[in-house]
Amino acid sequence: MFRIAICDDVKAVCDDLKSVILSSDKLKNGELHIDVFNNGIALIEELKDNIRYDLIFLDIELGEINGVEVGHVIRDEIEDYNTKIVYISGKNSYDRQLFDVQPLTFISKPIEKEKVIKAVLLALKISNRENKTFKFISFKSTIKVPYSEILYFESYKREIKIICVKETYRFYGKMEEVKKQLPDFFIQPHRSYIVNYEQIKQFKPDEIITFNGDRIPISQSRRRAIKEIQIRIEKKRMEDELD
């Protein structure tokens, strides 16, 4: 089940978005569940009750608490780094604060049907990719962790730590072998670290900051390569949005 939330203080916009999604031939094969919220507070209360969505269409110009603030609550307070957020707005300019929220994309009002469908298809594609798991053995037990839950791997001597959204695991192994098992959205900025690109909040010239605030060094010898990877991934994302 792919869960979608629509949050806009204009009922007609919510109804239109829901109708567009449910009537699309391209989405009829998927099991979709859609909830509608007419203000940000109601959405936040639902999320704080541990209800999770795969995708949220979020209006920027909400009333009592705007979409930017809701996005920061989702990322910083609830610590949900996996839900994809699509911002919708009647304005053509966007606040720089939105970049900290890492939205999937933006859709301008009046809403174009094709852009809504593309956003859902892109979120579905990413979700299918992220929900695959990394498998390892720790204390004679086999453990599977969804890629989407992993922030980064850190090695020290023969031990490897997996820092996840809510837990940390340890096992013995080599980073070269770990890297071979991972999809291409995991990048290696330093020989002792492998980072999930989807969990990166900010790139700096000499370090990466993940959504939980950890700082991962970028070794001098890999800075150019990491910059090229960043450009390639962002270019691919833009192409996916346009497809």
QUIGILIN-V316729 format. One record per backbone hydrogen bond with DSSP energy under -0.5 kcal/mol. NH is the residue of the N-H (numbers start at 1). CO is the residue of the C=O. If there is no record, write none. Layout:
BEGIN
NH_CO ; NH_CO
END
This chain:
BEGIN
2_31 ; 3_1 ; 4_33 ; 5_55 ; 6_35 ; 7_57 ; 8_6 ; 8_37 ; 11_9 ; 13_10 ; 14_10 ; 15_11 ; 16_12 ; 17_13 ; 18_14 ; 19_15 ; 20_16 ; 21_17 ; 22_18 ; 23_19 ; 24_20 ; 24_21 ; 27_24 ; 28_25 ; 30_27 ; 32_30 ; 33_2 ; 35_4 ; 37_6 ; 43_39 ; 44_40 ; 45_41 ; 46_42 ; 47_43 ; 48_44 ; 49_45 ; 49_46 ; 50_47 ; 51_46 ; 52_50 ; 54_3 ; 55_3 ; 56_84 ; 57_5 ; 58_56 ; 58_86 ; 59_7 ; 59_57 ; 60_88 ; 62_60 ; 67_60 ; 68_60 ; 70_66 ; 71_67 ; 72_68 ; 73_69 ; 74_70 ; 75_71 ; 76_72 ; 77_72 ; 77_73 ; 78_73 ; 80_74 ; 81_79 ; 84_54 ; 86_56 ; 87_85 ; 87_105 ; 88_58 ; 89_107 ; 98_95 ; 99_96 ; 100_97 ; 101_97 ; 101_98 ; 102_98 ; 103_98 ; 104_85 ; 105_85 ; 107_87 ; 109_89 ; 113_111 ; 115_112 ; 116_112 ; 117_113 ; 118_114 ; 119_115 ; 120_116 ; 121_117 ; 122_118 ; 123_119 ; 124_120 ; 125_121 ; 126_122 ; 127_123 ; 128_124 ; 129_125 ; 130_126 ; 131_127 ; 132_129 ; 134_145 ; 135_133 ; 136_143 ; 138_141 ; 141_138 ; 143_136 ; 143_141 ; 145_134 ; 147_130 ; 147_132 ; 148_130 ; 149_146 ; 150_146 ; 150_147 ; 151_163 ; 152_163 ; 153_194 ; 154_161 ; 155_192 ; 156_159 ; 159_156 ; 160_171 ; 161_154 ; 162_169 ; 163_152 ; 163_161 ; 164_162 ; 164_167 ; 165_149 ; 169_162 ; 171_160 ; 173_158 ; 178_174 ; 179_175 ; 180_176 ; 181_177 ; 181_178 ; 182_178 ; 182_179 ; 186_183 ; 187_185 ; 187_195 ; 189_187 ; 190_193 ; 193_190 ; 194_153 ; 195_187 ; 196_151 ; 197_185 ; 197_195 ; 199_196 ; 200_197 ; 201_199 ; 201_209 ; 202_209 ; 204_207 ; 208_216 ; 209_202 ; 210_208 ; 210_214 ; 211_199 ; 213_210 ; 216_208 ; 216_214 ; 217_215 ; 218_206 ; 219_189 ; 219_217 ; 222_219 ; 223_219 ; 223_220 ; 226_222 ; 227_223 ; 228_224 ; 229_225 ; 230_226 ; 231_227 ; 232_228 ; 233_229 ; 234_230 ; 235_231 ; 236_232 ; 237_233 ; 238_234 ; 239_235 ; 240_236 ; 241_237 ; 242_238 ; 243_239
END
